[in-house]
Amino acid sequence: MSSDNGMTFQDHITELRRRVMYSAIAVLITTVIAFVFHEQILYLLMQPAQGFTDIPSGKPIYTDLTEFISTAMKASLLVGFFAALPFVLFQMVLFVAPGLNPSERRYLYLLIPAVIFAFILGAAFGYRILFPPAVHFLLSFGSDIATPYIRIGNYVSLMMSLLLWMGVVFETPIVLFFLSRIGIVSPRQLGRQRRYAIVVAFILGALITPTFDPINQTLVALPIIVLYEVGIWLAKIGARQRNRQRANEFS
């Protein structure tokens, strides 16, 4: 069995293995480089927690013998993956591009920088805007009753999870544009679902935010609502482009 581009199923499997291998090698190289600078990475991750100056020793602790090195390796792996993400996405594009028409291929190439930029913007929002007040709340809440000894493994896991989810959330406009461009959703449908999107935004705010106070949850929910509105606007552009392309095909 062969596809339209002349490649058999076995050829596709071989090509997929090759792209995955290249991506894995790239992630391995960037992870090793990141591990060399793991101290600087951990210091950078701890910058938003200015409240560390108020806890004993002024820095987080580790209670297991292997906790610090495992935390350093986890942070290095995630930073390595983020650093290799452009190359990984490019390998994905090279794999799927032969099965696309020139117009679809052009949009796919244009979406890669947009995806990377949106992810970085979301992670930066979590790092600069969301995480500092959340950490301050967690460190101050109950500090009169109990002494906060913060484990570095728990802190880094919380920080990386927040940065990852905020990066994913900021992909919302791009996803909505793409779904509209290929005809799965329409701007009118998205507009009718606005009230449900607001509810989902606050649910996500409660799930993503490490605190239970409504202020920090609102800090997550409001950008999601704004991103949804931006996604509706981009969906209108995608729908117009799709209609124009279909009109040209039938003319």
HUSUL-V140533 format. One record per backbone hydrogen bond with DSSP energy under -1.0 kcal/mol. NH is the residue of the N-H (numbers start at 1). CO is the residue of the C=O. E is the energy in kcal/mol with one decimal. If there is no record, write none. Layout:
BEGIN
NH & CO & E
NH & CO & E
END
This chain:
BEGIN
3 & 7 & -3.1
6 & 3 & -1.8
9 & 1 & -1.1
12 & 8 & -1.9
13 & 9 & -2.1
14 & 10 & -2.4
15 & 11 & -2.5
16 & 12 & -2.6
17 & 13 & -2.4
18 & 14 & -2.0
19 & 15 & -2.3
20 & 16 & -2.6
21 & 17 & -2.5
22 & 18 & -2.3
23 & 19 & -2.2
24 & 20 & -2.6
25 & 21 & -2.4
26 & 22 & -2.2
27 & 23 & -2.5
28 & 24 & -2.4
29 & 25 & -2.4
30 & 26 & -2.5
31 & 27 & -2.3
32 & 28 & -2.3
33 & 29 & -2.2
34 & 30 & -2.4
35 & 31 & -2.4
36 & 32 & -1.5
38 & 35 & -1.6
41 & 37 & -2.1
42 & 38 & -2.6
43 & 39 & -2.5
44 & 40 & -2.2
45 & 41 & -2.3
46 & 42 & -1.6
50 & 48 & -1.8
52 & 49 & -2.0
53 & 50 & -1.6
54 & 51 & -2.1
55 & 52 & -1.1
58 & 55 & -2.0
61 & 150 & -3.3
67 & 64 & -1.0
70 & 66 & -2.2
71 & 67 & -2.3
72 & 68 & -2.7
73 & 69 & -2.3
74 & 70 & -2.4
75 & 71 & -2.7
76 & 72 & -2.2
77 & 73 & -2.4
78 & 74 & -2.2
79 & 75 & -2.5
80 & 76 & -2.7
81 & 77 & -2.3
82 & 78 & -2.5
83 & 79 & -2.6
84 & 80 & -1.9
88 & 84 & -2.5
89 & 85 & -2.9
90 & 86 & -2.0
91 & 87 & -2.1
92 & 88 & -1.9
93 & 89 & -2.2
94 & 90 & -2.3
95 & 91 & -1.4
96 & 92 & -2.1
97 & 93 & -2.5
99 & 96 & -1.3
100 & 97 & -2.1
105 & 101 & -2.6
106 & 102 & -2.1
107 & 103 & -2.0
108 & 104 & -2.1
109 & 105 & -2.2
110 & 106 & -1.9
111 & 107 & -1.8
112 & 108 & -1.1
115 & 111 & -2.9
116 & 112 & -2.3
117 & 113 & -2.7
118 & 114 & -2.5
119 & 115 & -2.2
120 & 116 & -2.4
121 & 117 & -2.5
122 & 118 & -2.3
123 & 119 & -2.6
124 & 120 & -2.5
125 & 121 & -2.0
126 & 122 & -2.2
127 & 123 & -2.2
128 & 124 & -2.9
129 & 125 & -2.3
130 & 125 & -1.8
131 & 126 & -2.8
134 & 130 & -1.4
135 & 131 & -2.8
136 & 132 & -2.3
137 & 133 & -2.2
138 & 134 & -2.3
139 & 135 & -2.6
140 & 136 & -1.9
141 & 137 & -2.3
143 & 140 & -1.4
145 & 142 & -1.2
146 & 142 & -2.6
152 & 61 & -3.1
155 & 151 & -2.3
156 & 152 & -2.7
157 & 153 & -2.0
158 & 154 & -2.1
159 & 155 & -2.6
160 & 156 & -2.9
161 & 157 & -2.2
162 & 158 & -2.1
163 & 159 & -2.5
164 & 160 & -2.4
165 & 161 & -2.5
166 & 162 & -2.5
167 & 163 & -2.1
168 & 164 & -2.1
169 & 165 & -2.6
170 & 166 & -1.9
171 & 168 & -1.6
172 & 169 & -1.9
175 & 171 & -2.5
176 & 172 & -2.5
177 & 173 & -2.3
178 & 174 & -2.5
179 & 175 & -2.7
180 & 176 & -2.1
181 & 177 & -2.5
182 & 178 & -1.8
184 & 179 & -2.3
185 & 179 & -1.0
190 & 186 & -2.2
191 & 187 & -2.3
192 & 188 & -2.0
193 & 189 & -1.4
194 & 191 & -1.2
197 & 193 & -2.1
198 & 194 & -1.9
199 & 195 & -1.5
200 & 196 & -2.6
201 & 197 & -2.2
202 & 198 & -1.8
203 & 199 & -1.9
204 & 200 & -2.9
205 & 201 & -2.2
206 & 202 & -1.8
207 & 203 & -1.8
208 & 204 & -3.3
209 & 205 & -1.9
217 & 213 & -1.5
218 & 214 & -2.2
219 & 215 & -1.7
221 & 217 & -2.5
222 & 218 & -2.7
224 & 220 & -1.4
225 & 221 & -2.3
226 & 222 & -2.5
227 & 223 & -2.9
228 & 224 & -2.2
229 & 225 & -2.0
230 & 226 & -2.4
231 & 227 & -2.4
232 & 228 & -2.0
233 & 229 & -2.0
234 & 230 & -2.5
235 & 231 & -2.3
236 & 232 & -1.7
237 & 233 & -1.3
238 & 234 & -2.6
239 & 235 & -2.7
240 & 236 & -2.2
241 & 237 & -2.3
242 & 238 & -2.2
243 & 239 & -2.6
244 & 240 & -2.4
245 & 241 & -2.3
246 & 242 & -2.4
247 & 243 & -2.2
248 & 244 & -2.0
249 & 245 & -1.9
250 & 246 & -1.7
END
